[in-house]
Amino acid sequence: MPEYFLLGVCGHVDHGKSALIKALTGFEGDTSVHEKERGITIDLSFSALKSATRTLGFVDVPGHQDLVFKMVGGSFGLDVGLLVIDANEGLKAQSLEHACTLSFLKIPCVVVLSKTDKCLDLEAQKQSIQASLKPYKLTILALLACSIYDPQSLEDLKNFLLNYPFCKRKQGGDLDRLFRLYIDRVFVLPGRGVAVSGSILGGSIKEHDKVWIAPLNRVVGVKSLHQHAQEIQEAHQHQRVALQLQGVRAEELKMGMLLSTKGYLRAFDCVDAKLLAAPQSLPIQHNQRISLQIGMLKIQAKVLILQYPYVTLVLDQAIFACFGDVGIVSLQQRIWGAAQILNPITDLLKKPIKLDLLKALDRQDLIQAFSILAQAHKKGFGLLSSLQRFALKPTKALEIANQVGGVVVDCQEYVLYPQSTLKSVTHTIASIYQNNPQALLSAKSLAHKHSYISPYLATLAFQTLQDQGKIEEQKGLWVQKGLILEKVQEKLQDKLYALLKQGQFAPQAPYNLYDVLDVDRQMGDRALKALCQAKKVVRLSHNVFLESQALQQVLDLILKLLQEHPSLDIQLLKTHLPLSRKFLIAYLEYLDSLGKTTNLEGKRFLKQGFNNNS
């Protein structure tokens, strides 16, 4: 399969971008009526140049100052930029804005001097342009002169583009494997349905795959893929592609929406970032409003300066940003610079801690970053979101976590705890046995009662208390040292029965009772089952168990009401038995199961032949 590179043709308006693409590919980009009338490229246009070994996709981006937004949006998926500069006019305002965008997105570029047939001193112009571009820290692969009226210069440019050893641009980390595409066009294919197009930022997409429309939180099917007017089976990172979708209407889709794979990304309306200013840009002030653009998504944000250049961006809408993403920052429709996302997931951290975290992330010191986050999250810092947060798969994040000192790493749940949390959990367990010597606990029961405690962390705490001689393990349960498990189990039935009887007509659910008694759920279920078998307790529904005598009192009341009224519904029963619907429905359905009543649209009727004593 020929290698594919996506090239963006950018530069100031009227510097010859569209004419150059037409000369190279035969494709005329300015095809709309408005474009032809104004003589400029208004929208993104696409074409391709192919050889036996290479396909070059061209994105012709607008060069007019009012259309910088579309130029920026068209740049995110590029492998290489073609910065076209009129050899006579030299660098102009939009030339520099485009150079700034390429630089911040780390897109290497080929500088093409156009209209060289009219230039009087080409070498002097080359030197001037190179000197002017130096502050922008562009990676310039070559500087080539070209004129559409000079066939040899066009052939030289074409040969260079088809043979230069370009490299696929990578964001780095495992994000390169996650499919992401910001929609830049939505259109309807006559007789075929809705389609969208864009440049793939990472990963790949195949025909008949499922894609997740992130802002809609909806998964839809991909009926077919198209690339440069041809149907294809698969498209990869930094390739142009059109996706024919099923399961969504065109009016639901908007430019700037993100397509990805479900289960990896979450949206946040605050992100932490590092500001990157363009040459000669003035510093942004605290609380200043900016425009931030990632792909074709452009939103407004307020800048909260932590310590320049580290900031928190308060966004007007939540975005699905990832670690390392670069957003282009604009002020009053002009490019100011960029913001590199360092922390895409909102954390409630104190300012000094957040600054330490951002500095560690900025220098790629993930061991230090993990340590900071673990110490800040006393109830555990999860690694399952590490792809979005650190551009790492959870397995790789776990490898780094195991290098962090002073933490407990749960390799099963992918959670980091500070050592202080283990001490706190150990103290909690010790207090339970001190207040309730008959407690029967397990790692699972403790995790059920306290959601932040994983079974692994609970086991470590139990083992710590065992080492101190306070508790011991018997048949998978932890009991106070010296107690006999069987005797504790015998007493459990009596305690459970007493609580059910105390609850009268509306006792607590079994799991709540187990928590009160500090017993493992499995042991509690066994005790409850034994009480039911002894007919001391009756099960009415999944989580409603009632002491037998209390149940009989309720049934007697219901039958009495049925004798006094033609029918009985929830509202009437509630006036005599002020309980929640959960219990009232359970009582009525239990009576139905005994065959004494008939249920007709929620109303109970006493069957003929039954009375209060039958």
DRENSETI-577470 format. One record per residue (C-alpha): residue number from 1; x, y, z. Coordinates in steps of 0.02 Angstrom, whole numbers. Each point is the difference from the previous one (the first is absolute). Example, Ala and Ser with C-alpha at 12.3 -4.5 7.8 and 13.67 -1.06 7.14 Angstrom:
# DRENSETI-577470
REC   num       xx       yy       zz
REC     1      615     -225      390
REC     2       69      172      -33
This chain:
# DRENSETI-577470
REC   num       xx       yy       zz
REC     1        0        0        0
REC     2       71      173      -45
REC     3       53      106      149
REC     4     -117      145       36
REC     5       47      175       60
REC     6     -119      145       30
REC     7       70      169      -53
REC     8      -77      169       39
REC     9       24      139     -127
REC    10       -6      164       96
REC    11       55      180      -16
REC    12      -62      178      -26
REC    13     -149       35     -111
REC    14       44       13     -187
REC    15      172      -75       22
REC    16      -44     -137     -123
REC    17      -48     -150      106
REC    18     -150      -58     -102
REC    19       89       32     -165
REC    20      149     -102       61
REC    21     -112     -147       50
REC    22      -88        6     -169
REC    23      168       -4      -88
REC    24       56     -149      105
REC    25     -161     -102        3
REC    26     -116       73     -130
REC    27     -128       36      136
REC    28      -77      173       10
REC    29      -40       32      182
REC    30     -100      161      -17
REC    31     -157      -84      -65
REC    32     -145       86       88
REC    33      -89      151      -72
REC    34       55      110      146
REC    35      180      -57      -16
REC    36        4       38     -185
REC    37      -82      170       26
REC    38      123       49      137
REC    39      150      -85      -79
REC    40       54      -81      164
REC    41      -15     -168       86
REC    42     -140       14      129
REC    43      -15     -181       56
REC    44      122     -143       17
REC    45       25      -89     -166
REC    46       84     -167      -29
REC    47       95      -86     -138
REC    48      134     -131      -22
REC    49      162      -34      -92
REC    50       44     -183      -25
REC    51      146     -107      -53
REC    52       27     -187        4
REC    53       71       10      176
REC    54      -78      155       77
REC    55     -164       93       15
REC    56        4      183       52
REC    57     -163       72       62
REC    58       -7      190      -15
REC    59     -103      113      112
REC    60      -15      173      -77
REC    61      -36      113      148
REC    62      -69      177      -13
REC    63      127      141        6
REC    64     -117      147       31
REC    65       14       82      171
REC    66     -186      -27       34
REC    67       18     -188      -29
REC    68      146      -42      114
REC    69     -118     -112      101
REC    70      -17     -119     -147
REC    71      186        3      -34
REC    72       35      -49      180
REC    73     -132     -137       -3
REC    74       71      -73     -158
REC    75      175      -11       74
REC    76      -23     -119      146
REC    77        9     -161      -98
REC    78      145       49     -112
REC    79      164      -91      -21
REC    80       84      142      -95
REC    81      -40      181      -40
REC    82       33       86     -166
REC    83       23      183       46
REC    84      -26       94     -162
REC    85       77      175       -6
REC    86       -8      121     -145
REC    87      182       28      -49
REC    88      -40      181      -39
REC    89     -104       48      151
REC    90       94     -106      126
REC    91      -73      -42      170
REC    92     -167       79       40
REC    93     -115       -3      152
REC    94      -85     -164      -39
REC    95      164      -80      -52
REC    96       62       29      177
REC    97     -162      -59       81
REC    98        9     -159     -101
REC    99      184      -22       44
REC   100      -47       24      182
REC   101     -134     -135      -12
REC   102      118     -125      -84
REC   103      132       34      132
REC   104     -113      -26      151
REC   105      -76     -158      -74
REC   106      177      -63      -35
REC   107      -36      -23     -184
REC   108      159        2     -107
REC   109      -17      105     -156
REC   110       64       26     -175
REC   111       12      185      -43
REC   112      -51       29     -180
REC   113       40      168      -80
REC   114     -134       27     -132
REC   115       -9      118     -148
REC   116      189       -4      -18
REC   117      -13       49     -183
REC   118      -34      178       60
REC   119      133        8      136
REC   120      151      109      -38
REC   121      116      -61      140
REC   122      -52     -175       53
REC   123      152      -36      110
REC   124      -22      158      101
REC   125     -183      -41       25
REC   126       43     -175       59
REC   127      122       67      130
REC   128     -125      130       60
REC   129     -138     -129       20
REC   130      112     -123       92
REC   131       54      137      121
REC   132     -179       55       31
REC   133      -59     -179       33
REC   134      141      -42      121
REC   135      -89       65      159
REC   136     -147     -117      -38
REC   137      110     -154       25
REC   138      -73      -88     -150
REC   139       70     -166      -56
REC   140       37       45     -182
REC   141       37     -153     -107
REC   142       40      100     -156
REC   143      -21      170      -82
REC   144      -47      -19     -184
REC   145      -35      127     -136
REC   146     -143      -31     -120
REC   147     -106       81     -134
REC   148     -153      -73      -81
REC   149       68       67     -164
REC   150      164      -94       20
REC   151      -34     -186      -35
REC   152      172      -52       62
REC   153      -24       83      171
REC   154     -168      -87       16
REC   155       77     -166      -45
REC   156      140       27      126
REC   157     -127       40      137
REC   158     -106     -150      -45
REC   159      152     -117        3
REC   160       53       70      168
REC   161     -171      -29       77
REC   162      -15     -175      -70
REC   163      174      -56       53
REC   164       51       95      157
REC   165        6     -118      151
REC   166     -143       79       96
REC   167      -47      -75      169
REC   168     -174      -25       66
REC   169      -26      132      134
REC   170      -39      -77      169
REC   171      -73       78      155
REC   172       93     -124      108
REC   173      -55     -134      121
REC   174     -148     -114      -24
REC   175     -115      139      -60
REC   176       65      -34     -175
REC   177     -101     -161        7
REC   178     -164       79       57
REC   179     -116       47     -143
REC   180      -40      186        6
REC   181      -72      110     -136
REC   182      -74      176       11
REC   183     -137       23     -128
REC   184       37      138     -126
REC   185     -146      -33     -117
REC   186     -174      -75       13
REC   187      -93      -42     -160
REC   188     -136     -113      -68
REC   189       38     -125     -138
REC   190     -155      -11     -112
REC   191      -80     -168       24
REC   192      135      -58      122
REC   193      -19      103      158
REC   194      105      112      110
REC   195      189       13      -12
REC   196      136       97       90
REC   197      181       35      -43
REC   198      157       45       94
REC   199      183      -41       28
REC   200       39     -146      115
REC   201      103       59      149
REC   202       38     -175       64
REC   203      -43     -182      -21
REC   204      -92      -71     -149
REC   205     -176      -34      -60
REC   206      -70     -142     -104
REC   207     -157      -27      -99
REC   208     -141      -64      113
REC   209       89       59      158
REC   210      -95       87      139
REC   211       44      180       43
REC   212      -48      102      152
REC   213      -67      176      -29
REC   214       71       72      160
REC   215     -111      155       27
REC   216     -157     -104      -35
REC   217       64     -150      100
REC   218      -64     -112     -138
REC   219       78     -147      -92
REC   220      -41      -11     -186
REC   221       52     -112     -142
REC   222      119       38     -143
REC   223      -81      -61     -162
REC   224      145       46     -114
REC   225      161      101      -12
REC   226       54      115     -140
REC   227      168       81      -35
REC   228       37      116     -147
REC   229     -157      -56      -94
REC   230       36     -185       24
REC   231      -83     -125      117
REC   232      126      -80      118
REC   233       -4     -134      134
REC   234      108       85      132
REC   235       75      170       41
REC   236      143       40      119
REC   237       78      141      101
REC   238       22      165      -94
REC   239     -105      -53     -147
REC   240     -148       92      -73
REC   241     -158     -104        5
REC   242     -188       16      -23
REC   243     -108     -115      106
REC   244     -176      -49      -53
REC   245      -92      -22      166
REC   246     -158      -90       50
REC   247     -104       32      154
REC   248       13      191        1
REC   249      -81      145      -93
REC   250       98      136      -88
REC   251      -83      137      104
REC   252       68      -80      159
REC   253      180       16      -57
REC   254      104      158        6
REC   255      172       52      -57
REC   256      124      -23      144
REC   257      -84     -153       75
REC   258      121     -136       50
REC   259      -14     -179      -61
REC   260       95     -130      100
REC   261      -14     -171       83
REC   262     -119      -13      147
REC   263       69      -31      174
REC   264      162       99       -3
REC   265      -41      185       10
REC   266     -101      112      115
REC   267      -45      183      -21
REC   268       56      137      120
REC   269      -34      187        0
REC   270      165       40       88
REC   271      173      -54      -56
REC   272      174       45       57
REC   273      123       54     -132
REC   274      164       86      -42
REC   275      -11      158     -105
REC   276      117       12     -149
REC   277       13      177      -68
REC   278       42       42     -181
REC   279      145      118      -31
REC   280      -44      179       50
REC   281     -164      -51       82
REC   282      -40       91      162
REC   283      -30     -107      157
REC   284     -180      -51       33
REC   285      -74       74      158
REC   286      -91      -86      143
REC   287     -188      -19      -38
REC   288       28       47     -182
REC   289     -116      -79     -129
REC   290       76      -98     -144
REC   291      -53     -113     -144
REC   292       68     -177        6
REC   293       -4     -113     -153
REC   294       35     -187       -8
REC   295      -35      -72     -172
REC   296     -158       81      -65
REC   297      -65       29      177
REC   298       14      182       52
REC   299      -59       57      170
REC   300       18      147      116
REC   301       92      -11      166
REC   302       54      103      149
REC   303      182       -9       52
REC   304       42      -22      185
REC   305      187       24       21
REC   306       77     -115      130
REC   307      179       49      -32
REC   308       44       57     -175
REC   309        1      -94     -119
REC   310     -104     -130       96
REC   311     -186       36       -3
REC   312     -172      -72       26
REC   313     -119       25     -146
REC   314     -183       18       48
REC   315      -92      -50     -158
REC   316     -171       54      -61
REC   317      -37     -182      -42
REC   318       74     -166       53
REC   319      129      -76     -117
REC   320       76     -173      -22
REC   321      181       57        6
REC   322      148     -116       29
REC   323      172       18       77
REC   324      118       86     -121
REC   325     -136       72     -111
REC   326       45      172      -65
REC   327     -136      128      -22
REC   328       30      156     -104
REC   329      -38      158       99
REC   330      -74      154      -85
REC   331      -36      175       62
REC   332     -118      110     -100
REC   333        4     -121     -148
REC   334      192        3       -9
REC   335      113     -143       51
REC   336       87       36      166
REC   337       86     -167       27
REC   338      -52     -166       72
REC   339      -47      -94      157
REC   340       72     -172       32
REC   341     -120     -107      102
REC   342       92      -74      149
REC   343     -144      -53      111
REC   344     -160      -35     -100
REC   345      -95      -72      150
REC   346      -63      119      132
REC   347       80      -20      172
REC   348      -48       95      157
REC   349      178       37       53
REC   350       73      143       98
REC   351       99      122     -106
REC   352      176      -49       60
REC   353      -38     -185      -27
REC   354      -74       32     -172
REC   355      153      102      -50
REC   356      117     -140       54
REC   357     -107     -122     -101
REC   358        2      106     -158
REC   359      187       26       10
REC   360       27     -187       18
REC   361     -115      -35     -147
REC   362       86      133     -103
REC   363      169      -83       22
REC   364      -76     -172      -30
REC   365       43      -56      178
REC   366     -147     -120       20
REC   367       71      -84      155
REC   368       -6      167       90
REC   369     -171       40      -75
REC   370      -71     -166       60
REC   371       72       30      173
REC   372      -80      173       11
REC   373     -169      -65      -57
REC   374        4     -151      115
REC   375       37      109      152
REC   376     -137      123      -50
REC   377     -133     -136      -24
REC   378      -19      -78      172
REC   379     -138     -114      -61
REC   380      103      -65     -144
REC   381       64       63     -167
REC   382      -62     -106     -146
REC   383      104      -43     -152
REC   384     -139      -63     -114
REC   385      -14      173      -78
REC   386      187        9      -33
REC   387      -19       -1     -190
REC   388      -87      169        5
REC   389       98       62      149
REC   390      178      -53      -43
REC   391      -10      -68     -179
REC   392       38     -172       74
REC   393      -94     -163        2
REC   394      -46      -51      179
REC   395      124     -144       -6
REC   396      143      120      -36
REC   397      -61      121      132
REC   398        1     -144      123
REC   399      183      -34      -39
REC   400       41      180       44
REC   401     -108       -7      156
REC   402      103     -146       65
REC   403      153      114       -1
REC   404      -82      130      113
REC   405       53        0      182
REC   406     -114       22      149
REC   407     -156      -69      -83
REC   408     -103     -159       -4
REC   409      -31      -62     -177
REC   410     -155     -106      -32
REC   411       47      -89     -161
REC   412     -172      -79      -17
REC   413     -106      157       16
REC   414      135      116      -74
REC   415       -5      117      150
REC   416      138       89       97
REC   417      -23       39      185
REC   418      116       99      112
REC   419       71      -99      146
REC   420     -101      112      116
REC   421     -160      -74      -73
REC   422       55     -176       46
REC   423       32       61      177
REC   424     -172       82        5
REC   425      -89     -157      -63
REC   426       95     -106      126
REC   427      -59      117      139
REC   428     -179       -9      -65
REC   429        0     -190        6
REC   430       78       -2      174
REC   431     -138      117       60
REC   432     -134     -116      -70
REC   433       64     -149       99
REC   434       23      108      155
REC   435     -182       58       -7
REC   436      -68     -167      -60
REC   437      103     -151       54
REC   438     -121     -114      -94
REC   439       38       80     -169
REC   440       22     -120     -146
REC   441       88       94     -140
REC   442       79      -40     -167
REC   443       93      106     -128
REC   444     -155        1     -111
REC   445     -117       51      140
REC   446      111      146       46
REC   447       11       54     -183
REC   448     -191       -7      -12
REC   449      -19      110      153
REC   450      136      125      -50
REC   451        4       19     -188
REC   452      174       77       -5
REC   453       80     -150       88
REC   454       50     -133     -125
REC   455        4     -184       54
REC   456      190        5      -19
REC   457       19      149      116
REC   458     -120      -79      126
REC   459      101     -161       -2
REC   460      160       96       37
REC   461      -86       84      147
REC   462      -67     -165       68
REC   463      173      -77      -14
REC   464       75      148       94
REC   465     -120      -29      145
REC   466       36     -186       -7
REC   467      187       37       16
REC   468      -43      104      154
REC   469      -91     -150       75
REC   470     -171       85        3
REC   471      -98     -104     -126
REC   472       17     -165      -92
REC   473      -68      -78     -159
REC   474     -120     -146       11
REC   475      -74      -75     -159
REC   476       23      160      -98
REC   477      -72      111      136
REC   478       89      112      124
REC   479      -50      -15      182
REC   480       67       70      161
REC   481      146     -100       69
REC   482      -58     -145      108
REC   483     -181       -8      -59
REC   484      -71     -159      -76
REC   485      -82       31     -169
REC   486     -142     -125       25
REC   487      -56       80      163
REC   488        1      173      -78
REC   489     -106      -66     -142
REC   490     -129      -72      121
REC   491      -21      168       84
REC   492      -17       86     -168
REC   493     -173      -75      -32
REC   494      -65       66      165
REC   495       69      175      -33
REC   496      -70        4     -176
REC   497     -172      -59       59
REC   498       -1      132      137
REC   499       35      139     -127
REC   500     -137      -61     -117
REC   501     -124       -7      143
REC   502       53      173       56
REC   503      -35       64     -176
REC   504     -182      -58       16
REC   505      -92       33     -164
REC   506      144       87      -91
REC   507      167      -78       49
REC   508      162       49      -84
REC   509       61      -94     -154
REC   510      111     -150       36
REC   511      162       80      -60
REC   512      -31      149      114
REC   513      -28     -117      146
REC   514      161      -91      -40
REC   515       92      166        7
REC   516      -78       39      168
REC   517       57     -171       65
REC   518      172       13      -84
REC   519      -19     -168      -85
REC   520       50      -66     -169
REC   521     -145       -1     -124
REC   522       17     -184      -38
REC   523       -8      -44      185
REC   524     -149      116       22
REC   525      -91      -84     -145
REC   526       27     -170       80
REC   527      -69       59      166
REC   528     -151       79      -85
REC   529      -33     -158      -99
REC   530        2     -102      160
REC   531     -127      119       79
REC   532     -114      -20     -151
REC   533       13     -189        8
REC   534      -47        8      184
REC   535     -151      107      -54
REC   536       50      136      120
REC   537       25      118     -148
REC   538      -91       11     -167
REC   539       74       63     -162
REC   540     -122      115      -90
REC   541      112       58     -142
REC   542      182       14      -51
REC   543       50      113      144
REC   544     -153       -1      114
REC   545        2     -124      144
REC   546     -126       12      142
REC   547      -16      -82      170
REC   548     -144     -124      -11
REC   549     -112       72      136
REC   550       17      177      -72
REC   551      -46      -67     -171
REC   552     -157      -82       69
REC   553      -54      164       79
REC   554       16       87     -169
REC   555      -96     -136      -91
REC   556     -139        9      129
REC   557      -13      188      -27
REC   558       -7      -17     -189
REC   559     -136     -134        6
REC   560     -100      107      121
REC   561       10      147     -120
REC   562      -55     -111     -145
REC   563     -154      -52       98
REC   564      -41      183       36
REC   565       32       65     -178
REC   566      -44      -66     -173
REC   567      184        6      -48
REC   568      168       51       67
REC   569      140       98      -84
REC   570      166       74       56
REC   571      -74      169       47
REC   572     -134      -75      113
REC   573      122     -119       82
REC   574      121      143       31
REC   575     -130       95      102
REC   576       -4     -145      123
REC   577      180      -57      -17
REC   578      112      152      -34
REC   579      148      -89      -79
REC   580       97       19     -162
REC   581      -69      -73     -162
REC   582      137     -132        3
REC   583      -74      -82      154
REC   584     -183       27      -45
REC   585       22      -80     -171
REC   586       97     -145       77
REC   587     -143      -33      123
REC   588     -135        4     -134
REC   589       99     -111     -119
REC   590       33     -124      140
REC   591     -187       -7       33
REC   592      -28      -30     -186
REC   593      123     -145        7
REC   594     -104      -79      139
REC   595     -149       -2     -119
REC   596     -111      108      110
REC   597      -11      153     -114
REC   598      -17       46     -182
REC   599      100      143      -74
REC   600      -92      101     -133
REC   601       98      151      -61
REC   602       74       33      171
REC   603     -160      -28       99
REC   604      -16     -152      113
REC   605     -164      -94       17
REC   606      -30     -135      131
REC   607      -36     -167      -81
REC   608     -167      -79       40
REC   609        6     -117      147
REC   610      142       87       93
REC   611      -20      101      157
REC   612      108       64      139
REC   613       12     -171       81
REC   614       26     -110     -153
